[in-house]
Amino acid sequence: MIIILKEQAAPQKIRELIADIEGQGLSVHQSQGVNTTLLGIIGDTTKVDVEKLQALDVVAQVKRIQEPYKSANRKFHPQDTVVDIRGRKLGGGHFQVAAGPCSVENREQILTVADQVKAAGAGLLRGGAFKPRTSPYAFQGLGGEGIELLKEARERTGLPIVTEIMNISHLDLFEDVDVIQVGARNMQNFELLKELGHVDKPILLKRGLANTLEELLMSAEYIMSGGNEQVILCERGIRTFETSTRNTLDISAVPMLKKKSHLPVVIDPSHAAGLTWMVEPLSMAAIAAGADGLIIEVHNCPEKALSDGAQSLRPAQFSEIMDKVKKTVDFFGKSMDENQM
């Protein structure tokens, strides 16, 4: 349920209204716009007396919401959410590119790639310390050592770091990580999502291989209902009957998510296609569709990569794509941080 308040509503009257609603066992999310103040009512609103609310002198209109997700719903929060990552903004017209290797393999590799993606214009450094792999015999990542190497790369370059969490028990290791990524396989790990709701840092939530957009938004709701509203949605391709690409990039997810939710949306073209030559066209399509950012895999020696070398760009290829990304972002009226340009 949404309560739209009158423009000149007295602050004391608003506080009294909120207290009355919370007294009924409901939660209230207040959103302050330029000309409108909204109260999003979260909980079982079936017994709320709508006529009584509409009769109050501070209330302009009351609307019931049908979607099961409330905090992530644009109807509750008309303005785009802007996520601040160590001073680098994402969403609301601010565009970011996160780049780096699929897996952190060793110190030389991650420091080299970090230098190169920063020089090309990336605003964030991505790299896997813990890696979910289909085969139990494949490289699983360096774990805590990988996070330490990412932190060293951040200190060297100034790039905030993005890395994936696999298990609640690892949460302490992520205390100094700037953006915690929840991978496609963990999108519906609800216990993990609830725990991340109590973390005061951005969460990059990837869509599952066979999940609907509503299921993605409900997973975001798990995080936001715990108090953490810094959620970034990521479309990384879904599994279809098509076999010519690793996954099928659902480019329509971008405008649809933008319509349904106020949360920023980024695209991962590397995992979507699994082919380096497709990263550029998919990146351009993502920007045109309204995405707020990209996550691109870059490796200094893809043929020797311990994971996902076939989809990883060489630094020179990434630099060429970034030149086009900057021009396309500018053409569509979004901005990249000055320290990215």
C-alpha positions as CSV (number, residue, x, y, z in Angstrom):
1,M,0.0,0.0,0.0
2,I,1.2,3.5,-0.8
3,I,0.0,6.7,0.9
4,I,0.6,9.9,-1.1
5,L,0.8,12.9,1.2
6,K,-0.3,16.4,0.5
7,E,2.5,18.8,-0.5
8,Q,2.1,21.0,2.5
9,A,1.6,18.2,5.0
10,A,2.8,19.2,8.5
11,P,5.8,17.1,9.7
12,Q,4.1,16.5,13.1
13,K,1.0,15.2,11.4
14,I,3.2,12.9,9.3
15,R,5.0,11.5,12.3
16,E,1.6,10.9,14.0
17,L,0.4,9.0,11.0
18,I,3.5,6.9,10.8
19,A,3.3,6.1,14.5
20,D,-0.4,5.0,14.1
21,I,0.5,2.7,11.1
22,E,3.4,1.2,12.9
23,G,1.2,0.6,15.9
24,Q,-0.8,-1.7,13.7
25,G,2.2,-4.0,13.3
26,L,3.2,-2.6,9.9
27,S,6.4,-1.1,8.6
28,V,6.6,2.3,6.9
29,H,9.1,3.3,4.2
30,Q,9.1,7.1,3.7
31,S,10.3,8.4,0.3
32,Q,10.8,12.1,-0.2
33,G,10.5,13.4,-3.8
34,V,10.9,16.9,-5.1
35,N,7.2,17.7,-4.9
36,T,5.7,14.5,-3.3
37,T,6.2,12.5,-0.2
38,L,5.2,8.8,-0.2
39,L,4.7,6.4,2.6
40,G,5.1,2.8,1.6
41,I,3.3,0.4,3.9
42,I,4.9,-3.0,4.2
43,G,3.1,-5.9,5.8
44,D,-0.4,-7.4,5.9
45,T,-2.5,-4.3,4.8
46,T,-5.8,-6.2,4.3
47,K,-7.2,-4.9,7.6
48,V,-6.1,-1.2,7.0
49,D,-9.1,1.1,6.8
50,V,-8.4,2.9,3.5
51,E,-11.4,5.3,3.9
52,K,-10.1,6.4,7.3
53,L,-6.7,7.1,5.8
54,Q,-8.1,9.1,2.9
55,A,-10.1,11.3,5.3
56,L,-6.9,12.5,7.0
57,D,-6.0,16.1,6.2
58,V,-2.4,15.2,5.3
59,V,-3.3,12.4,2.9
60,A,-3.8,13.1,-0.8
61,Q,-4.3,9.5,-2.1
62,V,-4.1,5.9,-1.0
63,K,-3.2,3.1,-3.4
64,R,-3.0,-0.6,-3.0
65,I,0.0,-2.4,-4.5
66,Q,-0.5,-5.9,-6.1
67,E,3.1,-6.9,-6.6
68,P,4.6,-9.0,-3.8
69,Y,7.8,-6.9,-3.7
70,K,7.5,-3.6,-1.8
71,S,10.9,-2.1,-1.0
72,A,12.2,-2.8,-4.5
73,N,9.0,-1.4,-6.2
74,R,9.2,1.8,-8.1
75,K,5.7,2.7,-7.0
76,F,7.1,3.0,-3.5
77,H,10.2,4.9,-4.6
78,P,9.6,6.8,-7.9
79,Q,13.2,8.2,-8.0
80,D,16.1,6.1,-9.2
81,T,18.2,4.7,-6.4
82,V,21.8,5.9,-6.7
83,V,24.4,3.5,-5.1
84,D,27.6,5.2,-3.8
85,I,30.6,2.9,-4.0
86,R,33.5,4.8,-2.3
87,G,32.4,8.0,-4.1
88,R,31.7,6.3,-7.4
89,K,28.0,6.6,-8.2
90,L,25.9,4.0,-10.0
91,G,22.3,4.6,-11.1
92,G,20.2,7.7,-11.6
93,G,22.1,8.7,-14.7
94,H,25.5,7.6,-13.3
95,F,27.2,4.8,-15.3
96,Q,30.0,2.5,-14.1
97,V,32.1,-0.3,-15.6
98,A,33.5,-3.1,-13.4
99,A,36.3,-5.1,-15.1
100,G,38.8,-7.7,-14.1
101,P,39.5,-11.5,-14.3
102,C,37.0,-14.2,-13.6
103,S,39.3,-15.6,-10.9
104,V,42.1,-14.0,-8.9
105,E,44.9,-16.4,-9.7
106,N,48.0,-14.8,-8.3
107,R,49.5,-11.5,-7.2
108,E,51.1,-10.6,-10.5
109,Q,48.0,-11.4,-12.5
110,I,45.5,-9.3,-10.4
111,L,47.9,-6.3,-10.1
112,T,48.6,-6.3,-13.8
113,V,45.0,-6.5,-14.8
114,A,44.0,-3.9,-12.2
115,D,46.5,-1.4,-13.7
116,Q,45.3,-2.1,-17.2
117,V,41.6,-1.8,-16.7
118,K,42.0,1.4,-14.7
119,A,44.1,2.9,-17.5
120,A,41.3,1.9,-19.9
121,G,38.6,3.7,-17.8
122,A,37.1,1.1,-15.6
123,G,35.6,2.5,-12.3
124,L,35.5,-0.8,-10.4
125,L,37.7,-3.9,-10.2
126,R,36.0,-7.3,-10.3
127,G,37.6,-10.6,-9.5
128,G,36.6,-13.9,-8.1
129,A,38.1,-15.1,-4.8
130,F,35.6,-17.9,-4.3
131,K,34.4,-19.5,-7.5
132,P,31.3,-21.7,-8.0
133,R,32.3,-24.2,-10.7
134,T,30.2,-26.9,-12.4
135,S,33.0,-29.4,-12.0
136,P,34.3,-30.2,-8.5
137,Y,37.8,-30.6,-10.1
138,A,37.9,-27.1,-11.6
139,F,39.8,-24.2,-9.9
140,Q,37.7,-23.0,-7.0
141,G,39.5,-19.8,-6.3
142,L,42.0,-18.6,-3.7
143,G,39.5,-17.8,-1.1
144,G,40.7,-15.4,1.6
145,E,44.0,-15.0,-0.1
146,G,42.3,-13.8,-3.2
147,I,40.4,-11.1,-1.2
148,E,43.7,-9.9,0.3
149,L,45.2,-9.6,-3.2
150,L,42.1,-7.7,-4.4
151,K,42.5,-5.3,-1.5
152,E,46.2,-4.8,-2.4
153,A,45.1,-4.0,-6.0
154,R,42.6,-1.5,-4.7
155,E,45.3,0.2,-2.6
156,R,47.5,0.4,-5.7
157,T,44.9,1.6,-8.1
158,G,42.2,3.2,-6.0
159,L,39.5,1.0,-7.7
160,P,36.8,-0.3,-5.4
161,I,36.6,-4.1,-5.5
162,V,33.7,-6.4,-6.4
163,T,33.8,-10.1,-5.5
164,E,31.4,-13.0,-5.0
165,I,30.4,-14.5,-1.7
166,M,29.5,-18.2,-1.6
167,N,28.7,-18.9,2.0
168,I,27.4,-17.1,5.1
169,S,30.4,-18.4,7.0
170,H,32.7,-16.4,4.8
171,L,31.0,-13.1,5.6
172,D,33.8,-11.9,8.0
173,L,36.3,-12.1,5.1
174,F,34.2,-9.6,3.2
175,E,34.3,-6.9,5.8
176,D,36.6,-4.7,3.7
177,V,35.1,-5.6,0.3
178,D,33.4,-2.7,-1.4
179,V,30.6,-4.5,-3.3
180,I,29.5,-8.1,-2.4
181,Q,28.4,-10.1,-5.4
182,V,25.7,-12.7,-5.1
183,G,26.1,-15.1,-8.0
184,A,23.4,-16.6,-10.2
185,R,23.5,-19.9,-8.3
186,N,22.9,-18.2,-5.0
187,M,20.2,-15.8,-6.1
188,Q,17.7,-17.8,-4.1
189,N,19.9,-18.7,-1.2
190,F,17.5,-16.9,1.1
191,E,19.4,-17.4,4.4
192,L,22.4,-15.7,2.7
193,L,20.2,-12.9,1.3
194,K,18.7,-12.3,4.8
195,E,22.2,-12.0,6.3
196,L,23.3,-9.6,3.6
197,G,20.3,-7.4,4.5
198,H,22.1,-6.5,7.7
199,V,25.3,-5.5,5.9
200,D,26.0,-1.9,5.3
201,K,27.5,-2.1,1.8
202,P,26.3,-2.5,-1.8
203,I,25.1,-6.0,-2.9
204,L,25.3,-6.9,-6.6
205,L,22.6,-9.5,-7.1
206,K,22.8,-11.6,-10.3
207,R,19.8,-13.1,-11.9
208,G,19.6,-16.9,-11.7
209,L,20.0,-19.1,-14.8
210,A,16.3,-19.9,-15.0
211,N,14.6,-17.2,-12.8
212,T,12.0,-14.7,-13.7
213,L,12.4,-11.0,-13.2
214,E,9.8,-11.1,-10.3
215,E,11.9,-13.8,-8.6
216,L,15.0,-11.6,-9.0
217,L,13.1,-8.7,-7.4
218,M,11.8,-10.9,-4.6
219,S,15.4,-11.9,-3.9
220,A,16.3,-8.2,-3.8
221,E,13.4,-7.8,-1.4
222,Y,14.9,-10.3,1.0
223,I,18.0,-8.1,1.2
224,M,16.1,-4.8,1.4
225,S,13.7,-6.0,4.0
226,G,16.6,-6.5,6.4
227,G,17.5,-2.8,6.1
228,N,20.1,-2.8,3.3
229,E,18.7,-0.8,0.4
230,Q,22.0,-0.7,-1.6
231,V,21.1,-3.4,-4.1
232,I,22.3,-3.5,-7.7
233,L,20.5,-5.9,-10.1
234,C,22.5,-7.8,-12.7
235,E,21.2,-9.5,-15.9
236,R,23.9,-12.0,-16.9
237,G,22.0,-14.2,-19.4
238,I,19.5,-17.0,-18.8
239,R,19.4,-20.6,-20.0
240,T,17.3,-21.2,-23.1
241,F,17.2,-23.8,-25.9
242,E,19.8,-21.8,-27.8
243,T,23.3,-23.4,-27.9
244,S,25.3,-21.0,-30.0
245,T,26.0,-18.8,-26.9
246,R,26.8,-19.8,-23.3
247,N,23.5,-18.1,-22.2
248,T,20.9,-15.9,-23.8
249,L,21.2,-12.2,-22.8
250,D,17.7,-11.0,-21.9
251,I,18.2,-7.4,-23.0
252,S,14.5,-6.7,-22.5
253,A,15.1,-7.3,-18.8
254,V,16.7,-3.8,-18.6
255,P,13.7,-1.6,-19.5
256,M,11.4,-4.0,-17.7
257,L,13.3,-3.9,-14.5
258,K,13.6,-0.1,-14.8
259,K,9.8,0.1,-15.1
260,K,9.2,-2.2,-12.1
261,S,12.0,-1.1,-9.8
262,H,14.0,1.9,-8.8
263,L,17.2,-0.2,-8.3
264,P,20.1,0.2,-10.7
265,V,20.6,-2.4,-13.4
266,V,23.8,-3.6,-14.8
267,I,24.6,-6.1,-17.6
268,D,27.3,-8.8,-17.7
269,P,27.9,-9.4,-21.4
270,S,30.8,-11.8,-20.7
271,H,28.8,-14.5,-19.0
272,A,25.8,-13.9,-21.2
273,A,27.5,-14.9,-24.4
274,G,30.7,-16.7,-23.3
275,L,32.4,-15.3,-26.4
276,T,34.8,-12.4,-26.5
277,W,33.7,-11.1,-29.8
278,M,30.1,-10.6,-28.6
279,V,31.1,-8.5,-25.6
280,E,31.2,-5.3,-27.6
281,P,27.8,-5.5,-29.3
282,L,26.1,-6.7,-26.2
283,S,27.6,-3.8,-24.2
284,M,26.4,-1.3,-26.7
285,A,22.9,-2.9,-26.7
286,A,22.9,-2.7,-22.9
287,I,23.7,1.0,-22.8
288,A,21.0,1.7,-25.4
289,A,18.5,-0.3,-23.4
290,G,19.1,1.9,-20.4
291,A,21.6,-0.1,-18.3
292,D,23.5,1.7,-15.5
293,G,26.7,-0.3,-15.9
294,L,28.6,-3.2,-17.2
295,I,30.6,-6.1,-15.7
296,I,33.3,-7.2,-18.2
297,E,35.9,-10.0,-17.7
298,V,39.5,-9.0,-18.6
299,H,42.5,-11.3,-18.3
300,N,46.1,-10.5,-19.2
301,C,46.5,-14.0,-20.8
302,P,43.1,-15.6,-21.5
303,E,44.5,-18.7,-23.1
304,K,46.1,-19.6,-19.7
305,A,43.2,-18.5,-17.5
306,L,42.2,-20.9,-14.8
307,S,38.5,-20.1,-15.4
308,D,36.4,-18.7,-18.3
309,G,39.3,-17.7,-20.5
310,A,37.1,-18.1,-23.6
311,Q,35.0,-15.1,-22.6
312,S,37.8,-12.9,-21.2
313,L,39.0,-9.9,-23.2
314,R,42.6,-9.0,-23.4
315,P,43.4,-5.6,-21.9
316,A,43.9,-4.1,-25.4
317,Q,40.5,-5.3,-26.5
318,F,38.9,-3.9,-23.3
319,S,40.5,-0.6,-24.0
320,E,39.1,-0.4,-27.5
321,I,35.6,-1.3,-26.2
322,M,35.9,1.3,-23.4
323,D,36.5,4.0,-26.0
324,K,33.1,3.1,-27.6
325,V,31.4,2.7,-24.2
326,K,32.3,6.2,-23.2
327,K,31.0,7.7,-26.4
328,T,27.8,5.7,-26.2
329,V,27.1,6.5,-22.6
330,D,27.5,10.2,-23.4
331,F,25.2,9.9,-26.4
332,F,22.4,8.4,-24.2
333,G,22.8,11.2,-21.7
334,K,24.5,9.3,-18.8
335,S,27.7,10.3,-17.1
336,M,30.8,8.4,-16.0
337,D,32.9,9.6,-13.1
338,E,35.6,12.1,-14.0
339,N,38.2,9.7,-12.5
340,Q,37.1,7.1,-15.0
341,M,37.5,9.2,-18.1
